[in-house]
Amino acid sequence: MLQVGWILDGEFSPLNWGDSTITYLFEPKENGTLLTCEVNSPEEFVDFFNIKYPANFLKIKRLAENI
């Protein structure tokens, strides 16, 4: 997935992130599926991804498990 900007308050805000990408990987496991991602992002956004993505993955897990 190519990153092209943010959506804030319903409005698209384009950013020039160059070749910044996110790749989602699904790996079958004995008890389900492991979802991971590989992020290629400018250094200034590393903290954002490290802070936000664990919570995002927890939300996905809850939705997938219907909790």
N, C-alpha and C positions, 0 to 999 in steps of 0.2 A: 504494500500500500504506500503510495507516495504522499507525503505530507505537503499540503499546499497552504495551510492557514488554520485559523480558529473560527468557530462560530460562537459569538458572544451576544447574548440577549437576542438571539434569533437572527443576527446579522453576520454574514460572512466577512471575515477580515483576512485578506490574503497576506501571506508572508513569503519571502524569498528564502527558503531553507535549502536551496541547492538540491543535492541528491539525498536528502533526508528521507528515510523509509522506515516502515514497521512491517515485519514479517511475522505472521501468526503461524505456529506449528501445532498440529494435533497429532499426538502419539498414542496409539492404542495401548492400554495397560490391562492387567488381569481384572482389576476392579472398576474400570471405566476408561476415561480418556484424559491424558495430560495435555493441558493447553499451556504453551510457553510462547514467548515472543522475542524476536531479535530487533533491537532498535538501533538505527543509524541516525544520529541526530547531532546538530551542533552542540558544542560543549556547554553553551549557556542554558540548554534545556535538559541536561542530564539529571539535575536535582528534581525537576518537575516529574520526569518519568519515574525516578526512583521513589518519589513520594506518592504519586497518583496511581501508578499502575497496580501495586498490590491491592488497593481498595477496589479498583476496577475489576480485577480478576476475582476477588471475593464476591462481587455483585454477580458476575457471570456464573460463578459456581453455585450461588444461591438460586439463580434463575434455572440453571440446568438441573439442579436437584429438587427444584420446586419447593424450596424451603420458605 
